[in-house]
Amino acid sequence: MSTAALKKWITEQLDAKHTPQALFESMLKSGWGVEQARSALEEVLGVPTEVAGTQAQPALATGADLPAVPVPEPSLADYPTTIRLSDRTVNVLSVMKHPRVIVFGNLLSKEECQQLMDLAAPKLDRSRTVDRATGGEEVNDARTSDGMFFQRGEGEFITKIEKRMAELMNWPYENGEGLQILRYGPGNRYEPHNDYFDPKDSGTPVILSRGGQRVATLIVYLQSPEKGGGTVFPDVGLEVAPIAGNAVFFSYNKPHSSTKTLHGGQPIIQGEKWIATKWVRERVFT
């Protein structure tokens, strides 16, 4: 069921006098994630919700009780059309305040995109997601792509790209996770998800021990597919086209659906999409 279909179903069930609590539990049993279920309920109801979860999922907070933390913020105080970095001038193509989503052009050259793909290609394997129960990794049907990670600072070229990203985001280089490269072929997609780690998941304390929460994401498009593959933000009706060399940045100041940073990768209809993803943490990532 798509997110739109889920919201339609919620509306129908509420009209039939079912409680938000009952709907939430039904969505969890059907395989929807906690944040996706909560976000869909909040959007349909138009207000934050407090629904008590199952034994495995404690009571859901509205987000008001979660402290906001500092997040990366690119230099946009004077509404520039370009940002001059140490080694490159980047174009500012689109800006949204809430959620904080910024689309940049010309972050990487054609040659840099190709070099990243060439370095990553021999190491690609089936992509994995975070195992929420253990803090480890697992293969997840919601993400159908091939991928790999570079270690932070893995060679002069990777370091140059990572430092450019850190400068663009105004965030310490040391707070960044290793750069991830992903390849999506025809039919591949990534269902809507959040990049922060849910405090209610049993594996989250293990993950947070390495540098705290994720606070922002930078996705750089390395190769454009002929059709499909956009990055969607379903809570706000936004889709970013996957243009090679461009990037989309978004930040989230608390691990909660109120940040409206639920996002996903649309299926590839024709061609291949390659992306590089940089996640950054609150503190130094180890």
N, C-alpha and C positions, 0 to 999 in steps of 0.2 A: 504494500500500500504506500503510495506517495504521501508526502507531507500534506499536500492540498487535500487528498482524499481522506487523510486522517482527521484534518480539521472539519471536513464536511461530516464525517462520522460522529465526531464529538458533538457538533451542533445538533445533529439528529437525536443523539442519546440524551443530551440535556433537555431537549424539547419533550422527550419521553419521560422526563422526571428522574433520570438516573443521576446520582450524586457525582461530583468531581472525584471523590475518593474512589468510588466504584469504577469509574472510567480509567483512572490512573492505574489501578491494580490490573484491570483488563488489558491495558496497553503493555504493561510490563510482562504479563503472561504471554502476550503475542510477540514478544521479542523486541519491543521498542526500548531504547535506552532511557534512563531516568531523566536526563536533561531534555531529550527530544520530546518525551511525553509531557513533562512539566511545561516546556516552552509552548507546545501546541495548546495545552489547556489554558495557559495564561493569555495567549493571543486570542483565543475564541472568547474567553470570559472578559477580556479587556482589563483585568486587574491581576496583580500577583496572587498566587494561590498558596495555600497551606494545606497540603494533603498528607496524611500520615501514610508512610510507605508500608511495605510488608516487613516481616521480621528481618529480611536480608537488606532492606533499604529503610533506614530510620526516617523520622519525620523530615519533610522537605522544608527548608527555610525559604522565606520570600526574597532573600538577598539583602534586605535592609540590615540584617544582623551580621553580615559579612563585611569586614573592613575593606575599603578600597585601598589599593597599593599604588605606588608610582609606576608608571608605564612609559615605554619609549615614546618619543614624540618628535618626528621630523621637523626641520626648521621651516615652518610655514607662517610665522608670526606676521609677516608683511605681505601675505598672499602672493608669493612669487610664482612665476610660471616655470622657472628653472631653479635647481639647487646645484651650486657649484661645489663638488667634492674635491678631495685632494688630487684625484687622477681622472675625474670624469664629470661632465655636466649632465644632470638628470632632469628630465621634463616632468612637470606636475600636470597630470592629465585630468584627475578627478579627485574631489575631496568630499567626504561625508563626516559629519560630526558624531552622530550616534546611530549605529555603531561607528567607531572611528575607523574608517576605511579610506585609504588613499591609493590611487592608481598612479604608478610612475612609468614613464617611457624612457627608453635608452639607458637602462641601468647596466646592461651588458651589451657588448658588441657581438656581431654575428660570429666573429672568430672565437670570442670567449665562450659563447654558447656551445659552439662545436667542440671546443677543447674539453669542456665539462662533460659533454656526452661521450666523447672518445675515451676519456679517463674512466668514466663510470661503466661503460658498456660491458667490459669483460667481467665485472663483478656483480651484475644484476641478478637478483633472485626474487622469488615471489614475495611481494610486500607483506609486512606484518603490522599489526597495531599493538598498542599497549594492552597487556592482560590486566584488567582492572582488579582482579582478585589477588594477584601476586606482585604486580609491578614489573613483571617480565614482558615477554612478547608472545604473540599468537597470530596464526593465520586467521583472517576474518573475511567472510564472504561479502561484507559491506565494502571491502576495498579490493578491487581487482586490478592490480598493476604489478610491475616488476620494479624493484628498487634496491638501493644500497646507501650506505653512509660513508662519508669521509670523516676521518678524525679531525677535530679542530686543529688547524695549523698543519695539515698533512701536505707538506711541500710548499714551495714558494708561490705557485699559481693559486692554490686553494686559499692560502693565507691572504693573498692580495684581494681576492673576491670577498672573503669573509670580512676583512677590515673595511672594505668599501661599504658593505652592508651595515656594519656597525656604525660607521660614520653617518650614513643616511638616516639610520634610526635614532641617532644620538644616544647610544646605549653601549656599555662596555663590551669590547670584543670578547673578554673572558667570560661573559655571561651567556654566550651563545652555545647552543648545542652543535654537534657536528653537522655539516651540510648534508642534506639528504637529496638524492637524485631519484626521480621516478619516471618511468616510461609507461604510458597508457596507449594500448592498441585499440582497434575497432571493438566496440562493445564494452570496453573497460570503463569503470567509473568509480567514484568514492561517494557513498551515501552521506547525507548531511550529518555533521558531527561537530563537536567542540574540541579545541586543542588544549584547553586547560584540563587539569586533573581534578576529578570530582572528589571533594573531601570525604564523601561518604563511602568511597570504594576502599576495600581493605588493603589494596596494594598501594594506595596513594602515599602513605608515610615513607615507604621505601623510595619512591620516585622523588619526593620532595627533599630527601636527605642529600641529594646531589646538586642542589642549587635553588631550592624553593620552587614556587609555581612558575609555569610559563606565563608570560605577560604580553607577548606579541608574536606575530607570525609574519614572515615575509616570503611570498611565493613568487619565484621568477620563472617566466616561461622561456624555455630553451628552444623549443620547436613547436610551431603551430600546426594543428591538424587542419585538414581541408574543411571539415565540418564537425561541429560539436565540441565538447571539451571545456566549455566555459566554467568559471568558478562562480557558484551561486551562493547568495546569502538569502535563504528563503524567508526569514523573519521580516526582511525589509524589501523584498522584491527586486534585489540587485543581482545582475549577472555581469561578470567581467570577462571580456573576450581574451582568449589565450594567445596574445601576440608575442612572438619571439623577441626577446630583449626587454620586454616590459615586465612590470612586477606589481603585485597588489600587497599592500601592508594593512594589517588590522591589529588592534590592541584590545586587551580585556583586563580591567582593573580588579576583577574579582572572579572566582570560579563559579559563575552563576549565569543562568539563561537571560537575566536582565541585561547583560552586555550585548545581546542580539548578534553575537558573532558565530552563531550556527552557520556552517558553510559546507559545501560539497563540490565535487567535480562531476559535471554532466557527462553522460556517456559519449564516447568517441563514435562518430558516425562514419567518418572517412579519414584515413591517414593516422598519424601518431602524434601524441602530445608528450613532450618531455618537460619536466619542471625541476627546479631546485628549490628546496624549502629550508628556511632558516628559522628555527624556534629560539626564542631567547627567554632566559629565566630572571627571577628577581635578583639573584646573587650569582657569584662565580659558579659556573657549571663544572663539575668534576667527573 
